[in-house]
Amino acid sequence: MKSSMAKYLLMIVIVIGTIPLYSLTAFGALATPTLNVSASSGTCNLSWNAISGATGYDIYRNGNWYRWVSTLSTADTGLSNGTAYTYTVAAQNANVSPIDTSPQSASRTCTPSSGGGGGSLSAPALNVSASSATCSLSWNSVSGATGYDVYRNGSWYRWTNGLSTIDSGLSNGTTYSYTVAAQNANSSPIITSPQSASKNCTPNGTTNPTGFVVSQAQFNQMFPNRNSFYTYSGLVAALSSFPAFTNTGSDTIKKREAAAFLGNVAQETGHLQYIVEIDTNNYPLYCASNAQYPCAPGKQYYGRGPIQLSWNYNYGAAGAALGLPLLSNPDLVAQDASVAWKTALWFWVTQTGAGSMTSHSAIVNGAGFGETIRTINGSQECNGARPDAVNNRVSYFTNFANILGVSTGNNLTC
């Protein structure tokens, strides 16, 4: 009997030992979010940046899991004023097996206060404007503030460290009320200014008068510190030369293409701060033997403009398409904003570059943002050559898509 029992126990151990143990959570390729918090009476407001590949975010309070959300912000209400709460957030993708979860963010502490803050921060002056399904908000910089809480219809809506924000996806004909408060999260307790005077906004169903899917307010939000050379009016003026750009497919595709184009532009120009290529050592290198577009004596064809047009054959071909003497006078790209934007759109809509399709086709035909990277600079960045640059482009694209209120689609990298 003992011998039989021993055999059964041995069999159980063997069977159990063969059962594979699967980890429910793995740290994969998801980046760590950057968390911001602000306090009001009985409430801690949390917001963070979008993480490429994430389908949601886990929130932790005082070291314990608190909730999961698919958005980029949440409000923790019903808290005790005067009590400090510590938060972290982690990106998560539940569409893979095992589940991919990023490392948790740096912890941020929040102490709700019944006094609503105030401290030494003054209330911002808020301005609002309406367009179709959208309210655009902007305000003045408040000395000492590290960010701003935006409230919609009396409830906290989002936190931003900029001086403007776009609230999209609204109902035309419905009136929304907004206020904004300055905040300093570097103090303890957190200092929050009085809220601004409320301003009403009624989305009106009209389209952007320029016809472009990106409004000037949205463009300013994307590039708040851009070089004055890169004007919104110059971009709008260039659109007529390439009517298919942001004018093909559904509204989502149109806005996604705008976000993809401007996301790549942000990488090429340091968020529109640079007009010409930074590395002057490269200037003499961009002259290739080309019978159709030979280099003009004394001219250099280094990177200029929003997509950093380079090489004599590109200047020649772009000039021929646009009716401009760019081969003999490449400096035009750095002297006229409309010309600069036209050369960028020419490359985007008509050239396959290092890829197999134009960037325009990659977006409107569903090949994905990654193929736009391959077309623009694939030989230098794709297939693991420069993952940092690829990740930058994806991050900028994701941010701009969020501003325009659309998804990024699939196939983001190359």
Secondary structure, DSSP 8 states (H G I E B T S, - for coil): -HHHHHHHHHHHHHHHHTS----SEE--S-----EEEEEETTEEEEEE---TT-SEEEEEETTEEEEEESSSEEEE-S--TT--EEEEEEEEETTSSSEEE------EEE---TT---TT-----EEEEEETTEEEEEE---TT-SEEEEEETTEEEEEESSSEEEEES--TT--EEEEEEEEETTSSS-EE------EEE---S---TT--SS-HHHHHHH-TT--TTS-HHHHHHHHTT-TTTT-SSSHHHHHHHHHHHHHHHHHHHTTTT-SB-S-GGGGGG-----SSS---TT-----BTTTTB-SHHHHHHHHHHHT--TTT-GGGGGT-HHHHHHHHHHHHHH--TTSSS-HHHHHHTT--HHHHHHHHHHHHHTTTT-HHHHHHHHHHHHHHHHHHT----S----
